[in-house]
Amino acid sequence: MLIRIVRLTFAPEHVPAFLRIFQESEAQIRQMPGCHHLELWQDANDPHVYCTHSHWESAEVLNAYRRSALFGQVWPATKALFAAPPLAFSVQPAILPAAADT
């Protein structure tokens, strides 16, 4: 499982356009093969900052989405609204070795 968080910062006047883009594409993204979860979070301290939180089956599946026609529509439209470069984090749950019995 790959967990992806992307922090997006918008100019105040662009927030409604971003929310419209997200609302229009959310169901389609959720239906992409290997997408297990998608949420949008708003920063409690800055109403112009949002984070997408998604779970993907693997990095390969996420990359397939990023090559899709849907991403090719959503990303440029969203990117045009940014007030600052996005910050993206992809993490995988760590599998730690079992503790040795002592």
Gaussian input, Z-matrix of N, CA and C with variables (Angstrom, degrees):
# hf/3-21g

backbone

0 1
 N
 C     1     B1
 C     2     B2     1     A1
 N     3     B3     2     A2     1     D1
 C     4     B4     3     A3     2     D2
 C     5     B5     4     A4     3     D3
 N     6     B6     5     A5     4     D4
 C     7     B7     6     A6     5     D5
 C     8     B8     7     A7     6     D6
 N     9     B9     8     A8     7     D7
 C    10    B10     9     A9     8     D8
 C    11    B11    10    A10     9     D9
 N    12    B12    11    A11    10    D10
 C    13    B13    12    A12    11    D11
 C    14    B14    13    A13    12    D12
 N    15    B15    14    A14    13    D13
 C    16    B16    15    A15    14    D14
 C    17    B17    16    A16    15    D15
 N    18    B18    17    A17    16    D16
 C    19    B19    18    A18    17    D17
 C    20    B20    19    A19    18    D18
 N    21    B21    20    A20    19    D19
 C    22    B22    21    A21    20    D20
 C    23    B23    22    A22    21    D21
 N    24    B24    23    A23    22    D22
 C    25    B25    24    A24    23    D23
 C    26    B26    25    A25    24    D24
 N    27    B27    26    A26    25    D25
 C    28    B28    27    A27    26    D26
 C    29    B29    28    A28    27    D27
 N    30    B30    29    A29    28    D28
 C    31    B31    30    A30    29    D29
 C    32    B32    31    A31    30    D30
 N    33    B33    32    A32    31    D31
 C    34    B34    33    A33    32    D32
 C    35    B35    34    A34    33    D33
 N    36    B36    35    A35    34    D34
 C    37    B37    36    A36    35    D35
 C    38    B38    37    A37    36    D36
 N    39    B39    38    A38    37    D37
 C    40    B40    39    A39    38    D38
 C    41    B41    40    A40    39    D39
 N    42    B42    41    A41    40    D40
 C    43    B43    42    A42    41    D41
 C    44    B44    43    A43    42    D42
 N    45    B45    44    A44    43    D43
 C    46    B46    45    A45    44    D44
 C    47    B47    46    A46    45    D45
 N    48    B48    47    A47    46    D46
 C    49    B49    48    A48    47    D47
 C    50    B50    49    A49    48    D48
 N    51    B51    50    A50    49    D49
 C    52    B52    51    A51    50    D50
 C    53    B53    52    A52    51    D51
 N    54    B54    53    A53    52    D52
 C    55    B55    54    A54    53    D53
 C    56    B56    55    A55    54    D54
 N    57    B57    56    A56    55    D55
 C    58    B58    57    A57    56    D56
 C    59    B59    58    A58    57    D57
 N    60    B60    59    A59    58    D58
 C    61    B61    60    A60    59    D59
 C    62    B62    61    A61    60    D60
 N    63    B63    62    A62    61    D61
 C    64    B64    63    A63    62    D62
 C    65    B65    64    A64    63    D63
 N    66    B66    65    A65    64    D64
 C    67    B67    66    A66    65    D65
 C    68    B68    67    A67    66    D66
 N    69    B69    68    A68    67    D67
 C    70    B70    69    A69    68    D68
 C    71    B71    70    A70    69    D69
 N    72    B72    71    A71    70    D70
 C    73    B73    72    A72    71    D71
 C    74    B74    73    A73    72    D72
 N    75    B75    74    A74    73    D73
 C    76    B76    75    A75    74    D74
 C    77    B77    76    A76    75    D75
 N    78    B78    77    A77    76    D76
 C    79    B79    78    A78    77    D77
 C    80    B80    79    A79    78    D78
 N    81    B81    80    A80    79    D79
 C    82    B82    81    A81    80    D80
 C    83    B83    82    A82    81    D81
 N    84    B84    83    A83    82    D82
 C    85    B85    84    A84    83    D83
 C    86    B86    85    A85    84    D84
 N    87    B87    86    A86    85    D85
 C    88    B88    87    A87    86    D86
 C    89    B89    88    A88    87    D87
 N    90    B90    89    A89    88    D88
 C    91    B91    90    A90    89    D89
 C    92    B92    91    A91    90    D90
 N    93    B93    92    A92    91    D91
 C    94    B94    93    A93    92    D92
 C    95    B95    94    A94    93    D93
 N    96    B96    95    A95    94    D94
 C    97    B97    96    A96    95    D95
 C    98    B98    97    A97    96    D96
 N    99    B99    98    A98    97    D97
 C   100   B100    99    A99    98    D98
 C   101   B101   100   A100    99    D99
 N   102   B102   101   A101   100   D100
 C   103   B103   102   A102   101   D101
 C   104   B104   103   A103   102   D102
 N   105   B105   104   A104   103   D103
 C   106   B106   105   A105   104   D104
 C   107   B107   106   A106   105   D105
 N   108   B108   107   A107   106   D106
 C   109   B109   108   A108   107   D107
 C   110   B110   109   A109   108   D108
 N   111   B111   110   A110   109   D109
 C   112   B112   111   A111   110   D110
 C   113   B113   112   A112   111   D111
 N   114   B114   113   A113   112   D112
 C   115   B115   114   A114   113   D113
 C   116   B116   115   A115   114   D114
 N   117   B117   116   A116   115   D115
 C   118   B118   117   A117   116   D116
 C   119   B119   118   A118   117   D117
 N   120   B120   119   A119   118   D118
 C   121   B121   120   A120   119   D119
 C   122   B122   121   A121   120   D120
 N   123   B123   122   A122   121   D121
 C   124   B124   123   A123   122   D122
 C   125   B125   124   A124   123   D123
 N   126   B126   125   A125   124   D124
 C   127   B127   126   A126   125   D125
 C   128   B128   127   A127   126   D126
 N   129   B129   128   A128   127   D127
 C   130   B130   129   A129   128   D128
 C   131   B131   130   A130   129   D129
 N   132   B132   131   A131   130   D130
 C   133   B133   132   A132   131   D131
 C   134   B134   133   A133   132   D132
 N   135   B135   134   A134   133   D133
 C   136   B136   135   A135   134   D134
 C   137   B137   136   A136   135   D135
 N   138   B138   137   A137   136   D136
 C   139   B139   138   A138   137   D137
 C   140   B140   139   A139   138   D138
 N   141   B141   140   A140   139   D139
 C   142   B142   141   A141   140   D140
 C   143   B143   142   A142   141   D141
 N   144   B144   143   A143   142   D142
 C   145   B145   144   A144   143   D143
 C   146   B146   145   A145   144   D144
 N   147   B147   146   A146   145   D145
 C   148   B148   147   A147   146   D146
 C   149   B149   148   A148   147   D147
 N   150   B150   149   A149   148   D148
 C   151   B151   150   A150   149   D149
 C   152   B152   151   A151   150   D150
 N   153   B153   152   A152   151   D151
 C   154   B154   153   A153   152   D152
 C   155   B155   154   A154   153   D153
 N   156   B156   155   A155   154   D154
 C   157   B157   156   A156   155   D155
 C   158   B158   157   A157   156   D156
 N   159   B159   158   A158   157   D157
 C   160   B160   159   A159   158   D158
 C   161   B161   160   A160   159   D159
 N   162   B162   161   A161   160   D160
 C   163   B163   162   A162   161   D161
 C   164   B164   163   A163   162   D162
 N   165   B165   164   A164   163   D163
 C   166   B166   165   A165   164   D164
 C   167   B167   166   A166   165   D165
 N   168   B168   167   A167   166   D166
 C   169   B169   168   A168   167   D167
 C   170   B170   169   A169   168   D168
 N   171   B171   170   A170   169   D169
 C   172   B172   171   A171   170   D170
 C   173   B173   172   A172   171   D171
 N   174   B174   173   A173   172   D172
 C   175   B175   174   A174   173   D173
 C   176   B176   175   A175   174   D174
 N   177   B177   176   A176   175   D175
 C   178   B178   177   A177   176   D176
 C   179   B179   178   A178   177   D177
 N   180   B180   179   A179   178   D178
 C   181   B181   180   A180   179   D179
 C   182   B182   181   A181   180   D180
 N   183   B183   182   A182   181   D181
 C   184   B184   183   A183   182   D182
 C   185   B185   184   A184   183   D183
 N   186   B186   185   A185   184   D184
 C   187   B187   186   A186   185   D185
 C   188   B188   187   A187   186   D186
 N   189   B189   188   A188   187   D187
 C   190   B190   189   A189   188   D188
 C   191   B191   190   A190   189   D189
 N   192   B192   191   A191   190   D190
 C   193   B193   192   A192   191   D191
 C   194   B194   193   A193   192   D192
 N   195   B195   194   A194   193   D193
 C   196   B196   195   A195   194   D194
 C   197   B197   196   A196   195   D195
 N   198   B198   197   A197   196   D196
 C   199   B199   198   A198   197   D197
 C   200   B200   199   A199   198   D198
 N   201   B201   200   A200   199   D199
 C   202   B202   201   A201   200   D200
 C   203   B203   202   A202   201   D201
 N   204   B204   203   A203   202   D202
 C   205   B205   204   A204   203   D203
 C   206   B206   205   A205   204   D204
 N   207   B207   206   A206   205   D205
 C   208   B208   207   A207   206   D206
 C   209   B209   208   A208   207   D207
 N   210   B210   209   A209   208   D208
 C   211   B211   210   A210   209   D209
 C   212   B212   211   A211   210   D210
 N   213   B213   212   A212   211   D211
 C   214   B214   213   A213   212   D212
 C   215   B215   214   A214   213   D213
 N   216   B216   215   A215   214   D214
 C   217   B217   216   A216   215   D215
 C   218   B218   217   A217   216   D216
 N   219   B219   218   A218   217   D217
 C   220   B220   219   A219   218   D218
 C   221   B221   220   A220   219   D219
 N   222   B222   221   A221   220   D220
 C   223   B223   222   A222   221   D221
 C   224   B224   223   A223   222   D222
 N   225   B225   224   A224   223   D223
 C   226   B226   225   A225   224   D224
 C   227   B227   226   A226   225   D225
 N   228   B228   227   A227   226   D226
 C   229   B229   228   A228   227   D227
 C   230   B230   229   A229   228   D228
 N   231   B231   230   A230   229   D229
 C   232   B232   231   A231   230   D230
 C   233   B233   232   A232   231   D231
 N   234   B234   233   A233   232   D232
 C   235   B235   234   A234   233   D233
 C   236   B236   235   A235   234   D234
 N   237   B237   236   A236   235   D235
 C   238   B238   237   A237   236   D236
 C   239   B239   238   A238   237   D237
 N   240   B240   239   A239   238   D238
 C   241   B241   240   A240   239   D239
 C   242   B242   241   A241   240   D240
 N   243   B243   242   A242   241   D241
 C   244   B244   243   A243   242   D242
 C   245   B245   244   A244   243   D243
 N   246   B246   245   A245   244   D244
 C   247   B247   246   A246   245   D245
 C   248   B248   247   A247   246   D246
 N   249   B249   248   A248   247   D247
 C   250   B250   249   A249   248   D248
 C   251   B251   250   A250   249   D249
 N   252   B252   251   A251   250   D250
 C   253   B253   252   A252   251   D251
 C   254   B254   253   A253   252   D252
 N   255   B255   254   A254   253   D253
 C   256   B256   255   A255   254   D254
 C   257   B257   256   A256   255   D255
 N   258   B258   257   A257   256   D256
 C   259   B259   258   A258   257   D257
 C   260   B260   259   A259   258   D258
 N   261   B261   260   A260   259   D259
 C   262   B262   261   A261   260   D260
 C   263   B263   262   A262   261   D261
 N   264   B264   263   A263   262   D262
 C   265   B265   264   A264   263   D263
 C   266   B266   265   A265   264   D264
 N   267   B267   266   A266   265   D265
 C   268   B268   267   A267   266   D266
 C   269   B269   268   A268   267   D267
 N   270   B270   269   A269   268   D268
 C   271   B271   270   A270   269   D269
 C   272   B272   271   A271   270   D270
 N   273   B273   272   A272   271   D271
 C   274   B274   273   A273   272   D272
 C   275   B275   274   A274   273   D273
 N   276   B276   275   A275   274   D274
 C   277   B277   276   A276   275   D275
 C   278   B278   277   A277   276   D276
 N   279   B279   278   A278   277   D277
 C   280   B280   279   A279   278   D278
 C   281   B281   280   A280   279   D279
 N   282   B282   281   A281   280   D280
 C   283   B283   282   A282   281   D281
 C   284   B284   283   A283   282   D282
 N   285   B285   284   A284   283   D283
 C   286   B286   285   A285   284   D284
 C   287   B287   286   A286   285   D285
 N   288   B288   287   A287   286   D286
 C   289   B289   288   A288   287   D287
 C   290   B290   289   A289   288   D288
 N   291   B291   290   A290   289   D289
 C   292   B292   291   A291   290   D290
 C   293   B293   292   A292   291   D291
 N   294   B294   293   A293   292   D292
 C   295   B295   294   A294   293   D293
 C   296   B296   295   A295   294   D294
 N   297   B297   296   A296   295   D295
 C   298   B298   297   A297   296   D296
 C   299   B299   298   A298   297   D297
 N   300   B300   299   A299   298   D298
 C   301   B301   300   A300   299   D299
 C   302   B302   301   A301   300   D300
 N   303   B303   302   A302   301   D301
 C   304   B304   303   A303   302   D302
 C   305   B305   304   A304   303   D303

   B1=1.4553
   B2=1.5270
   B3=1.3172
   B4=1.4509
   B5=1.5232
   B6=1.3051
   B7=1.4604
   B8=1.5187
   B9=1.3119
   B10=1.4620
   B11=1.5193
   B12=1.3237
   B13=1.4639
   B14=1.5243
   B15=1.3249
   B16=1.4605
   B17=1.5178
   B18=1.3452
   B19=1.4694
   B20=1.5219
   B21=1.3373
   B22=1.4571
   B23=1.5269
   B24=1.3272
   B25=1.4649
   B26=1.5249
   B27=1.3260
   B28=1.4531
   B29=1.5213
   B30=1.3180
   B31=1.4571
   B32=1.5279
   B33=1.3317
   B34=1.4683
   B35=1.5301
   B36=1.3154
   B37=1.4641
   B38=1.5242
   B39=1.3399
   B40=1.4624
   B41=1.5246
   B42=1.3236
   B43=1.4675
   B44=1.5350
   B45=1.3378
   B46=1.4820
   B47=1.5293
   B48=1.3179
   B49=1.4721
   B50=1.5211
   B51=1.3414
   B52=1.4613
   B53=1.5251
   B54=1.3220
   B55=1.4632
   B56=1.5269
   B57=1.2995
   B58=1.4686
   B59=1.5325
   B60=1.3420
   B61=1.4690
   B62=1.5264
   B63=1.3287
   B64=1.4639
   B65=1.5234
   B66=1.3196
   B67=1.4633
   B68=1.5304
   B69=1.3183
   B70=1.4628
   B71=1.5242
   B72=1.3208
   B73=1.4664
   B74=1.5263
   B75=1.3179
   B76=1.4731
   B77=1.5317
   B78=1.3079
   B79=1.4740
   B80=1.5236
   B81=1.3190
   B82=1.4630
   B83=1.5260
   B84=1.3203
   B85=1.4659
   B86=1.5258
   B87=1.3217
   B88=1.4676
   B89=1.5249
   B90=1.3306
   B91=1.4634
   B92=1.5252
   B93=1.3163
   B94=1.4653
   B95=1.5312
   B96=1.3308
   B97=1.4653
   B98=1.5369
   B99=1.3145
   B100=1.4541
   B101=1.5165
   B102=1.3401
   B103=1.4653
   B104=1.5262
   B105=1.3204
   B106=1.4601
   B107=1.5283
   B108=1.3352
   B109=1.4620
   B110=1.5244
   B111=1.3274
   B112=1.4651
   B113=1.5167
   B114=1.3235
   B115=1.4645
   B116=1.5218
   B117=1.3244
   B118=1.4520
   B119=1.5166
   B120=1.3173
   B121=1.4600
   B122=1.5180
   B123=1.3245
   B124=1.4556
   B125=1.5164
   B126=1.3156
   B127=1.4607
   B128=1.5287
   B129=1.3161
   B130=1.4623
   B131=1.5235
   B132=1.3341
   B133=1.4594
   B134=1.5175
   B135=1.3137
   B136=1.4670
   B137=1.5271
   B138=1.3213
   B139=1.4609
   B140=1.5276
   B141=1.3208
   B142=1.4643
   B143=1.5251
   B144=1.3247
   B145=1.4630
   B146=1.5254
   B147=1.3166
   B148=1.4656
   B149=1.5179
   B150=1.3162
   B151=1.4580
   B152=1.5187
   B153=1.3074
   B154=1.4516
   B155=1.5208
   B156=1.3167
   B157=1.4659
   B158=1.5213
   B159=1.3307
   B160=1.4590
   B161=1.5273
   B162=1.3240
   B163=1.4652
   B164=1.5185
   B165=1.3173
   B166=1.4640
   B167=1.5113
   B168=1.3035
   B169=1.4608
   B170=1.5322
   B171=1.3297
   B172=1.4599
   B173=1.5259
   B174=1.3270
   B175=1.4684
   B176=1.5247
   B177=1.3267
   B178=1.4626
   B179=1.5317
   B180=1.3268
   B181=1.4593
   B182=1.5352
   B183=1.3248
   B184=1.4641
   B185=1.5248
   B186=1.3160
   B187=1.4622
   B188=1.5247
   B189=1.3320
   B190=1.4640
   B191=1.5296
   B192=1.3186
   B193=1.4672
   B194=1.5317
   B195=1.3166
   B196=1.4697
   B197=1.5292
   B198=1.3261
   B199=1.4711
   B200=1.5352
   B201=1.3191
   B202=1.4688
   B203=1.5291
   B204=1.3218
   B205=1.4655
   B206=1.5297
   B207=1.3344
   B208=1.4598
   B209=1.5221
   B210=1.3320
   B211=1.4620
   B212=1.5302
   B213=1.3239
   B214=1.4615
   B215=1.5183
   B216=1.3266
   B217=1.4616
   B218=1.5288
   B219=1.3287
   B220=1.4632
   B221=1.5263
   B222=1.3081
   B223=1.4624
   B224=1.5258
   B225=1.3381
   B226=1.4611
   B227=1.5348
   B228=1.3288
   B229=1.4676
   B230=1.5238
   B231=1.3347
   B232=1.4640
   B233=1.5290
   B234=1.3118
   B235=1.4663
   B236=1.5295
   B237=1.3192
   B238=1.4672
   B239=1.5259
   B240=1.3335
   B241=1.4700
   B242=1.5225
   B243=1.3241
   B244=1.4633
   B245=1.5304
   B246=1.3318
   B247=1.4577
   B248=1.5290
   B249=1.3320
   B250=1.4725
   B251=1.5205
   B252=1.3307
   B253=1.4696
   B254=1.5246
   B255=1.3233
   B256=1.4688
   B257=1.5330
   B258=1.3062
   B259=1.4647
   B260=1.5203
   B261=1.3283
   B262=1.4614
   B263=1.5182
   B264=1.3178
   B265=1.4572
   B266=1.5131
   B267=1.3108
   B268=1.4623
   B269=1.5171
   B270=1.3183
   B271=1.4609
   B272=1.5192
   B273=1.3201
   B274=1.4600
   B275=1.5270
   B276=1.3174
   B277=1.4631
   B278=1.5327
   B279=1.3132
   B280=1.4552
   B281=1.5161
   B282=1.3043
   B283=1.4602
   B284=1.5191
   B285=1.3078
   B286=1.4644
   B287=1.5110
   B288=1.3378
   B289=1.4591
   B290=1.5331
   B291=1.2993
   B292=1.4780
   B293=1.5195
   B294=1.3021
   B295=1.4686
   B296=1.5255
   B297=1.3151
   B298=1.4566
   B299=1.5235
   B300=1.3149
   B301=1.4556
   B302=1.5196
   B303=1.3039
   B304=1.4796
   B305=1.4892
   A1=108.34
   A2=115.89
   A3=122.93
   A4=107.71
   A5=117.22
   A6=122.78
   A7=107.41
   A8=115.91
   A9=120.68
   A10=109.30
   A11=115.90
   A12=122.71
   A13=106.92
   A14=115.36
   A15=120.81
   A16=107.83
   A17=115.89
   A18=122.38
   A19=108.17
   A20=115.43
   A21=122.29
   A22=109.43
   A23=116.23
   A24=121.52
   A25=108.74
   A26=115.98
   A27=121.91
   A28=111.26
   A29=116.07
   A30=120.59
   A31=106.95
   A32=118.52
   A33=120.69
   A34=113.78
   A35=117.13
   A36=119.77
   A37=113.15
   A38=118.02
   A39=121.26
   A40=114.04
   A41=117.44
   A42=120.47
   A43=111.83
   A44=120.05
   A45=118.50
   A46=112.55
   A47=118.00
   A48=120.32
   A49=110.53
   A50=117.42
   A51=119.83
   A52=110.66
   A53=117.61
   A54=120.57
   A55=110.94
   A56=117.43
   A57=121.49
   A58=110.29
   A59=116.99
   A60=121.11
   A61=110.04
   A62=116.79
   A63=119.93
   A64=110.47
   A65=116.88
   A66=120.45
   A67=110.82
   A68=117.54
   A69=121.00
   A70=113.34
   A71=117.96
   A72=121.03
   A73=114.27
   A74=117.77
   A75=121.70
   A76=112.53
   A77=118.52
   A78=120.95
   A79=111.10
   A80=117.13
   A81=120.56
   A82=111.44
   A83=117.15
   A84=120.47
   A85=109.45
   A86=117.09
   A87=121.19
   A88=112.16
   A89=116.89
   A90=121.17
   A91=113.23
   A92=117.71
   A93=120.16
   A94=108.65
   A95=117.96
   A96=120.19
   A97=110.48
   A98=115.63
   A99=120.94
   A100=115.60
   A101=118.06
   A102=120.73
   A103=106.99
   A104=116.37
   A105=121.04
   A106=113.55
   A107=116.67
   A108=119.02
   A109=108.80
   A110=116.86
   A111=121.76
   A112=108.48
   A113=116.11
   A114=122.51
   A115=108.69
   A116=114.75
   A117=121.61
   A118=107.66
   A119=116.41
   A120=122.07
   A121=108.94
   A122=117.39
   A123=122.05
   A124=108.35
   A125=116.76
   A126=121.89
   A127=108.54
   A128=117.49
   A129=122.21
   A130=112.18
   A131=117.59
   A132=121.62
   A133=113.46
   A134=117.54
   A135=120.80
   A136=108.62
   A137=118.32
   A138=121.12
   A139=114.73
   A140=117.51
   A141=121.25
   A142=111.72
   A143=116.03
   A144=121.67
   A145=109.10
   A146=114.99
   A147=122.52
   A148=108.89
   A149=115.87
   A150=121.68
   A151=108.71
   A152=115.38
   A153=118.96
   A154=106.47
   A155=115.87
   A156=122.94
   A157=105.69
   A158=116.08
   A159=119.27
   A160=110.95
   A161=114.94
   A162=122.28
   A163=107.46
   A164=115.52
   A165=122.10
   A166=109.25
   A167=115.45
   A168=121.42
   A169=111.70
   A170=116.66
   A171=121.28
   A172=108.97
   A173=116.30
   A174=121.20
   A175=110.38
   A176=117.08
   A177=120.81
   A178=111.05
   A179=116.53
   A180=121.32
   A181=109.96
   A182=117.06
   A183=120.63
   A184=109.86
   A185=117.17
   A186=120.30
   A187=111.65
   A188=117.46
   A189=120.34
   A190=109.84
   A191=117.68
   A192=120.76
   A193=109.88
   A194=116.30
   A195=119.71
   A196=112.12
   A197=117.82
   A198=121.79
   A199=111.54
   A200=117.53
   A201=121.19
   A202=112.04
   A203=114.52
   A204=120.85
   A205=110.83
   A206=117.02
   A207=120.52
   A208=110.80
   A209=117.17
   A210=120.63
   A211=109.53
   A212=116.62
   A213=121.27
   A214=113.46
   A215=117.25
   A216=121.64
   A217=111.42
   A218=115.82
   A219=120.91
   A220=111.93
   A221=117.56
   A222=120.02
   A223=113.21
   A224=121.09
   A225=119.23
   A226=112.85
   A227=117.00
   A228=120.08
   A229=110.75
   A230=116.69
   A231=121.25
   A232=110.40
   A233=116.46
   A234=122.09
   A235=111.93
   A236=117.23
   A237=121.43
   A238=112.38
   A239=117.24
   A240=121.71
   A241=113.89
   A242=118.20
   A243=121.61
   A244=112.75
   A245=115.17
   A246=122.32
   A247=109.91
   A248=116.94
   A249=122.99
   A250=107.35
   A251=117.43
   A252=119.16
   A253=110.92
   A254=117.37
   A255=120.03
   A256=110.44
   A257=114.66
   A258=121.97
   A259=106.70
   A260=116.70
   A261=120.50
   A262=110.16
   A263=114.76
   A264=122.27
   A265=108.64
   A266=116.84
   A267=122.37
   A268=107.00
   A269=116.10
   A270=120.48
   A271=109.58
   A272=115.51
   A273=122.12
   A274=107.65
   A275=116.48
   A276=117.93
   A277=109.10
   A278=115.66
   A279=120.34
   A280=110.02
   A281=114.56
   A282=120.14
   A283=105.92
   A284=114.12
   A285=119.26
   A286=109.77
   A287=116.92
   A288=118.87
   A289=109.96
   A290=114.92
   A291=119.61
   A292=109.36
   A293=115.48
   A294=120.52
   A295=108.63
   A296=115.37
   A297=120.35
   A298=109.42
   A299=115.83
   A300=120.08
   A301=108.26
   A302=116.08
   A303=119.76
   A304=111.71
   D1=133.86
   D2=177.03
   D3=-113.47
   D4=127.10
   D5=177.99
   D6=-105.34
   D7=130.01
   D8=-176.59
   D9=-124.41
   D10=128.55
   D11=175.13
   D12=-124.29
   D13=127.61
   D14=179.08
   D15=-124.78
   D16=121.81
   D17=179.27
   D18=-93.01
   D19=123.89
   D20=-175.80
   D21=-121.41
   D22=128.48
   D23=-179.72
   D24=-115.34
   D25=128.96
   D26=-176.84
   D27=-121.69
   D28=152.81
   D29=168.05
   D30=-67.66
   D31=146.76
   D32=-176.21
   D33=-51.48
   D34=-39.79
   D35=-177.48
   D36=-72.22
   D37=-12.59
   D38=-179.04
   D39=-97.90
   D40=-8.54
   D41=-178.99
   D42=-58.56
   D43=-47.08
   D44=179.93
   D45=-59.33
   D46=-38.83
   D47=179.18
   D48=-65.08
   D49=-41.49
   D50=177.98
   D51=-63.18
   D52=-45.78
   D53=-179.06
   D54=-61.29
   D55=-36.18
   D56=177.01
   D57=-65.55
   D58=-44.87
   D59=178.26
   D60=-60.35
   D61=-45.74
   D62=-179.12
   D63=-62.99
   D64=-46.68
   D65=-178.32
   D66=-61.59
   D67=-39.76
   D68=-178.85
   D69=-71.32
   D70=-26.19
   D71=-175.29
   D72=-106.66
   D73=-12.52
   D74=-173.76
   D75=-54.94
   D76=-49.57
   D77=-177.21
   D78=-63.86
   D79=-39.00
   D80=179.03
   D81=-66.24
   D82=-40.75
   D83=179.09
   D84=-64.70
   D85=-44.44
   D86=179.31
   D87=-59.10
   D88=-28.10
   D89=-178.89
   D90=-87.53
   D91=-3.57
   D92=178.55
   D93=-64.19
   D94=139.07
   D95=178.56
   D96=-55.29
   D97=128.86
   D98=176.49
   D99=88.09
   D100=-1.73
   D101=175.24
   D102=-88.37
   D103=117.85
   D104=-177.06
   D105=-102.69
   D106=-15.37
   D107=-174.54
   D108=-164.37
   D109=143.48
   D110=174.66
   D111=-151.60
   D112=127.52
   D113=176.86
   D114=-137.55
   D115=157.83
   D116=172.24
   D117=-120.28
   D118=128.05
   D119=179.06
   D120=-114.85
   D121=143.31
   D122=172.91
   D123=-106.11
   D124=135.65
   D125=178.86
   D126=-64.44
   D127=126.33
   D128=-178.25
   D129=-66.89
   D130=-22.96
   D131=-177.85
   D132=-99.57
   D133=-15.05
   D134=-177.81
   D135=-143.33
   D136=104.31
   D137=-175.13
   D138=-68.80
   D139=-1.64
   D140=178.92
   D141=-102.05
   D142=3.53
   D143=-179.21
   D144=-114.51
   D145=129.90
   D146=178.42
   D147=-128.23
   D148=156.08
   D149=173.74
   D150=-129.18
   D151=134.10
   D152=169.28
   D153=-93.45
   D154=140.24
   D155=-179.06
   D156=-128.34
   D157=115.18
   D158=-177.54
   D159=-135.38
   D160=154.44
   D161=176.18
   D162=-119.23
   D163=129.72
   D164=-179.34
   D165=-124.22
   D166=149.35
   D167=-178.82
   D168=-57.40
   D169=-39.24
   D170=-178.36
   D171=-164.05
   D172=170.18
   D173=176.07
   D174=-62.81
   D175=-34.75
   D176=179.54
   D177=-63.89
   D178=-40.65
   D179=179.29
   D180=-66.68
   D181=-43.15
   D182=177.23
   D183=-60.85
   D184=-43.93
   D185=179.16
   D186=-64.09
   D187=-34.78
   D188=176.06
   D189=-63.79
   D190=-41.86
   D191=175.89
   D192=-61.20
   D193=-42.78
   D194=-177.91
   D195=-67.25
   D196=-16.63
   D197=175.32
   D198=-96.01
   D199=-2.11
   D200=-175.08
   D201=-76.98
   D202=160.52
   D203=176.34
   D204=-62.59
   D205=-36.34
   D206=179.01
   D207=-60.28
   D208=-50.00
   D209=178.44
   D210=-60.69
   D211=-37.98
   D212=178.99
   D213=-61.93
   D214=-20.86
   D215=175.52
   D216=-93.53
   D217=-45.48
   D218=-173.54
   D219=-70.48
   D220=-46.35
   D221=-173.40
   D222=-64.68
   D223=-49.35
   D224=179.18
   D225=-60.79
   D226=-38.16
   D227=179.03
   D228=-65.47
   D229=-40.74
   D230=178.79
   D231=-70.32
   D232=-45.81
   D233=-177.82
   D234=-58.18
   D235=-33.66
   D236=179.91
   D237=-65.45
   D238=-15.72
   D239=-176.61
   D240=-98.63
   D241=-5.75
   D242=-173.94
   D243=-65.15
   D244=142.40
   D245=171.01
   D246=-100.09
   D247=-14.69
   D248=179.31
   D249=-152.56
   D250=155.89
   D251=177.87
   D252=-60.44
   D253=144.17
   D254=178.65
   D255=-72.52
   D256=156.42
   D257=173.23
   D258=-115.77
   D259=124.23
   D260=-177.63
   D261=-120.03
   D262=139.21
   D263=178.01
   D264=-130.56
   D265=129.99
   D266=173.56
   D267=-120.59
   D268=124.74
   D269=-178.22
   D270=-132.76
   D271=154.18
   D272=175.60
   D273=-121.57
   D274=142.36
   D275=174.88
   D276=-59.43
   D277=134.51
   D278=179.65
   D279=-82.50
   D280=139.31
   D281=174.42
   D282=-105.14
   D283=108.51
   D284=-176.69
   D285=-93.54
   D286=145.59
   D287=177.52
   D288=-63.95
   D289=148.09
   D290=178.84
   D291=-63.75
   D292=144.61
   D293=178.92
   D294=-66.44
   D295=139.11
   D296=179.39
   D297=-71.48
   D298=139.20
   D299=176.10
   D300=-71.11
   D301=133.48
   D302=176.42
   D303=-125.21

